């Protein structure tokens, strides 16, 4: 079975694990997914992540973060740019997610960045997803 959108699969696995209150979730590893996990950790949406070396392939083990009332730190994930419809934004078009409470993850010419980081660097790019 071939997967047409691995980033959407990653976001769905995180969303589903948070809804059923799992502590960790395993995701097949790639460079792009590792960069997304790093951004999620830096922005405080997940506790930690690590690469687990398995026999057929590597996995990313993401440790989810929960608030004091046992609600997930990630209340929403939305895939924006899809394989069938790519969505790009220039510097002046970078969206603010939930009035600044969430982040937009963008693929720029200098790597994966949050929308705010891309705006500060005066660079646009492909909007991968929103996290709030």
C-alpha positions in Angstrom: 0.0 0.0 0.0 1.4 3.4 -1.0 0.8 6.4 1.1 0.1 9.6 -1.0 0.4 12.1 1.9 2.7 11.0 4.7 2.5 14.4 6.5 -1.3 14.1 6.7 -0.8 10.6 8.1 1.5 12.0 10.8 -0.9 14.7 11.8 -3.8 12.1 11.9 -1.8 9.8 14.1 -1.0 12.6 16.6 -4.6 13.8 16.6 -6.0 10.3 17.2 -3.5 9.5 19.9 -4.4 12.7 21.7 -8.1 12.0 21.5 -7.7 8.7 23.3 -5.1 10.0 25.8 -2.1 7.9 24.7 1.3 8.9 26.1 3.3 8.2 23.0 2.7 7.7 19.3 4.9 5.9 16.7 5.3 7.5 13.2 7.4 6.2 10.3 10.5 8.5 10.1 11.5 10.9 7.4 13.5 14.1 7.4 10.4 16.2 6.9 8.6 14.5 9.8 11.6 14.9 12.1 11.7 18.7 11.3 7.9 18.9 12.0 8.4 17.1 15.3 11.3 19.5 16.2 9.1 22.5 15.6 6.3 21.0 17.7 8.7 20.4 20.6 10.2 23.9 20.3 6.8 25.5 20.4 5.7 23.4 23.4 3.0 21.2 21.7 4.7 17.9 22.5 7.0 16.9 25.4 9.7 15.1 23.4 10.5 12.9 20.4 13.1 10.4 19.6 14.1 8.2 16.6 13.6 4.5 17.3 15.7 2.2 15.0 13.6 -0.8 13.9 14.5 -3.6 11.6 12.6 -2.7 8.4 12.6 1.1 9.0 13.1 3.9 11.6 10.2 5.3 13.6 9.7 8.6 15.4 8.4 8.1 19.0 6.5 11.3 20.0 5.7 11.8 23.6 2.4 13.9 23.8 2.0 16.7 26.2 -1.2 17.2 28.3 -2.3 20.1 30.4 -3.2 19.9 34.1 -6.8 19.1 33.4 -5.7 16.2 31.2 -6.5 17.9 27.9 -4.0 17.5 25.1 -1.8 20.5 24.4 -2.6 20.1 20.7 -6.3 20.9 20.4 -6.3 21.0 16.6 -4.2 20.0 13.5 -5.1 20.9 10.0 -3.3 20.0 6.8 -3.3 22.9 4.4 -1.1 22.1 1.4 -2.0 18.7 -0.1 -0.4 16.7 -2.9 -3.4 17.6 -5.1 -3.4 21.3 -4.2 -0.3 23.0 -3.1 -0.8 26.3 -1.1 2.0 28.9 -1.1 2.2 32.2 0.7 4.4 35.2 0.3 5.8 37.1 3.3 2.8 39.5 3.5 0.3 36.6 3.1 1.5 34.4 6.0 -1.6 33.6 8.1 -1.9 34.0 11.8 -3.5 30.9 13.4 -6.1 31.6 16.1 -4.9 35.1 16.5 -1.4 34.0 17.3 -2.3 31.2 19.7 -1.4 28.6 17.1 1.3 28.2 14.5 1.6 27.7 10.8 4.3 25.3 9.8 5.9 26.4 6.5 8.4 24.9 4.1 10.7 27.7 3.1 13.9 27.9 1.0 15.9 27.7 4.3 14.0 24.7 5.7 10.9 24.2 7.8 9.9 27.2 9.8 6.9 28.5 11.8 4.9 31.2 10.1 6.3 33.8 12.5 9.9 32.7 11.9 9.4 32.9 8.1 7.8 36.3 8.5 10.8 37.6 10.5 13.2 36.2 7.8 11.1 37.9 5.1 10.6 34.6 3.2 7.5 32.9 2.0 6.9 29.3 1.1 4.5 26.3 1.2 2.1 26.3 4.1 2.2 22.6 5.3 -0.2 22.7 8.3 -1.8 24.7 11.1 -1.4 23.6 14.8 -3.3 25.1 17.7 
